Amino acid sequence: MTHSVPKRQSIRRVVVASLVGNALEWYDFFLYGTAAALVFNKLFFPSFNPLAGTIAAFGTYALGFAARPLGGVIFGHFGDRIGRRAMLVTTLTLMGITTGLVGVLPTYDQIGVWAPILLTVLRILQGIAVGGEWGGGVLLISENADPRRRGMQSAIGQSGVSIGFVLSAAVFALLSGTLSPDAFQSWGWRVPFLLGVVLLVVGLIIRLTVLETHAFTKLREHRATERFPVLAAVRQHPRAVLVAFGARMAENGGSYIFLVFVLTYAKEIGIAPWVTLVGVVIAEVFEAASIPLWGALSDRWGRRPVYLGGAVGMVAWAVPFFLMLHTKETVLVWIALIVALAGCHAAMIGPQASFFSELFGSGVRYSGVALGHELASVLAGGLSPLIATLLFAWSGSWWPIAGYIALLSLATIVALIYAPETAARDLDTVGKSPTKPVPTVGVEPSR
């Protein structure tokens, strides 16, 4: 079957819509992590000592990740039956509304125990929204892309994750740096959350300009949708679900240690909060630029080698990362973050969108991608800041945290050993599996 390559203008529109939507969705989701590290421990859990309050705040942070598989199942089901586009509009709307509500939520001093309860409920709703967002955002590009350039084109959408973090951290850095500590803790922290409502409108306008993906349109024309896509994904592609799950452990768990836990850790060892926040912003700017480059390399060398290089790199960088933090030299702290994120992490997240999409057949692709991706987010990204904080509270040192990063990376390496090479598979095929890859320079066809 000949792949129908979209026109260049169509691909540009789809890439922009996915990039902007992803950036805004993840801006909202990352805000909570930054606030949990900096202010939520005092505003919503004031009866604890500072470190215990941080652990409690990261506990509610983890609940957002625990809800992500539920979002993946719900939106994956309807995304495989109704369409990708409709689900992406729904997830963006849900995320924008819940983020705005966090911005007006009363604190513990105002309504007592209801404050952390309501905060937890809103965080769970955020988790459901983002759990359905990632799979749909990935497919919006990958199912429209030229198979020979799918890695690079899909990776541009992935850059939206980094841009979302840059926006959230930059807004927090700006406000915490310009307002007095009392003003920031009183009302300044609310501004980034309220800004999410404005960005929601922008994101919806852009996202509504795109059409349904080629692969799902063909699936619907053939009336080949599955009645229960999630169950079908597990039945038809059990290995693919496990590969996606394992491949996420280092990428997701490591990234949230470098992005979220580091804010608390750096403050504990005497690094000024602005140094870490600015460093994270700089590193994520570098990562946003490097992700498409890693995706392009996966088009040439294959998904597995590039992804594996990132996992091995994360093991190698775990110890130098903490040693450089402990110098407390601003430039070295920033370099440690840049290598961790723009190097190790980007090498995994760059090919991830195309890699995961190519693992599943079109009838269950949304469900399969979302299930493998979001199940891992519970054990990896959701728990990693909490586990890292507990390890630090127990040991008072960084070495158990470095060991934890290495353990996550080992899980990913094992998953990749058992993964097939998928580069350039034809995703338009209506059936249980994508067809063999279109021949492309430097990539061996899958066996």
Number of C-alpha atoms within 10 A of each C-alpha: 7 8 13 14 13 14 11 11 9 14 20 15 17 26 25 18 24 29 27 23 30 28 26 28 30 26 28 31 28 24 22 26 25 23 22 27 23 22 19 25 23 19 21 26 24 15 12 14 12 13 15 17 22 24 24 20 28 28 18 24 29 26 20 28 28 24 24 30 26 21 26 33 23 19 31 32 26 21 26 27 22 15 21 26 20 17 24 28 18 15 23 26 18 18 28 27 19 23 28 22 18 18 19 13 17 18 21 19 12 12 12 13 13 15 18 22 14 16 22 20 15 22 25 23 21 30 27 27 31 29 31 32 29 27 30 31 27 28 28 28 30 32 25 26 31 21 24 21 20 27 33 27 29 33 30 27 32 28 26 25 26 28 24 26 27 25 22 27 27 18 18 25 19 13 18 20 13 12 13 12 12 10 13 18 17 13 12 19 21 20 16 23 27 19 16 26 22 12 18 22 14 14 24 19 13 16 23 13 11 18 15 15 20 19 24 29 15 15 21 16 11 10 12 15 19 17 14 16 24 26 16 17 25 18 11 18 20 14 16 23 25 20 23 28 24 26 32 30 29 31 30 24 24 30 23 21 25 19 25 25 24 23 24 21 20 20 16 14 12 10 20 14 20 16 20 25 24 19 23 27 25 19 24 27 20 18 28 27 16 21 31 25 21 27 34 25 21 29 26 21 17 24 32 22 17 24 29 22 16 27 28 17 19 30 21 16 18 21 17 13 21 20 15 18 23 16 12 16 12 16 13 17 23 22 17 22 25 23 19 25 31 22 22 27 26 33 31 30 28 34 33 29 29 32 30 26 26 28 26 25 24 29 30 30 33 34 32 35 30 34 29 26 29 33 24 26 27 22 19 27 26 25 22 28 31 23 19 23 24 16 17 17 13 10 12 12 13 18 16 15 23 22 14 20 26 23 15 25 28 20 17 26 23 14 21 21 12 12 20 17 21 25 32 32 25 25 29 23 19 22 16 16 20 21 19 15 21 15 14 17 9 12 20 16 16 13 8
